[in-house]
């Protein structure tokens, strides 16, 4: 991957609606050269998808919470991972080092939904303990991909 590939990826990350001509003008390549590079980047898996960055608050998801999770002894870890990947409120889930097993980020409508999310994890028996932090505001935030 060279500097032009990185510039193209950065332009798409900023706004995937840019035309090939606009990207080409920005990076100094022809439209067909940009198209070829995007196709190669996609084929190699460097560009995984083109998605809409949605405003979570426009969808009524005003609360961002971070949940540290310690899995219970004997918990079905594969089941937990599958459930986190499928849960629409989960925006990120990281397997981490240290005293916790996972850091789960969620976007929900209110505090009651945070409580409901935690209750669901406890009901299945996945978690031994958890700690939740609520974001008051976000200075930098990853793009929000609305999942329903």
WOCORDA-V486226 format. One record per backbone hydrogen bond with DSSP energy under -0.5 kcal/mol. CO is the residue of the C=O (numbers start at 1). NH is the residue of the N-H. E is the energy in kcal/mol with one decimal. If there is no record, write none. Layout:
CO;NH;E, CO;NH;E
//
This chain:
2;6;-2.0, 3;7;-2.2, 4;8;-2.5, 5;9;-2.6, 6;10;-2.4, 7;11;-2.3, 8;12;-2.4, 9;13;-2.5, 10;14;-1.9, 11;15;-2.3, 15;18;-1.7, 19;23;-2.4, 20;24;-2.8, 21;25;-2.5, 22;26;-1.8, 23;27;-2.3, 24;28;-2.0, 24;29;-2.0, 30;34;-2.2, 31;35;-2.5, 32;36;-2.4, 33;37;-2.3, 34;38;-2.7, 35;39;-2.4, 36;40;-2.3, 37;41;-2.8, 38;42;-2.4, 39;43;-2.4, 40;44;-2.1, 41;46;-1.7, 41;47;-1.5, 42;45;-1.0, 46;48;-0.7, 49;51;-0.5, 52;54;-0.9, 54;56;-0.8, 54;144;-0.5, 55;58;-0.9, 55;59;-0.8, 56;59;-0.8, 56;61;-2.6, 57;60;-1.6, 60;62;-1.0, 62;64;-0.5, 63;65;-0.5, 63;108;-2.5, 64;135;-2.9, 65;106;-2.8, 66;68;-0.6, 66;133;-2.7, 67;104;-2.8, 68;131;-1.9, 69;71;-0.6, 69;101;-2.5, 69;102;-2.3, 70;128;-3.3, 70;129;-1.3, 72;75;-2.4, 75;77;-1.6, 76;80;-2.3, 77;81;-2.6, 78;82;-2.3, 79;83;-2.5, 80;84;-2.5, 81;85;-2.1, 82;86;-1.4, 83;87;-1.6, 87;90;-1.3, 89;91;-0.6, 89;107;-2.2, 92;105;-3.1, 94;96;-0.5, 94;103;-2.5, 101;96;-2.0, 102;69;-3.0, 102;104;-0.5, 103;94;-2.8, 104;67;-3.5, 105;91;-2.6, 105;92;-1.4, 106;65;-2.3, 108;63;-2.7, 110;113;-0.7, 110;114;-1.2, 111;115;-2.4, 112;116;-2.3, 113;117;-2.2, 114;118;-2.3, 115;119;-2.5, 116;120;-2.1, 117;121;-1.8, 118;122;-2.4, 119;123;-2.6, 120;124;-1.4, 121;125;-0.7, 121;126;-1.6, 121;127;-0.6, 122;125;-0.7, 126;72;-3.3, 129;70;-2.6, 131;68;-3.3, 133;66;-3.1, 143;145;-0.6, 144;54;-3.1, 144;146;-0.7
//
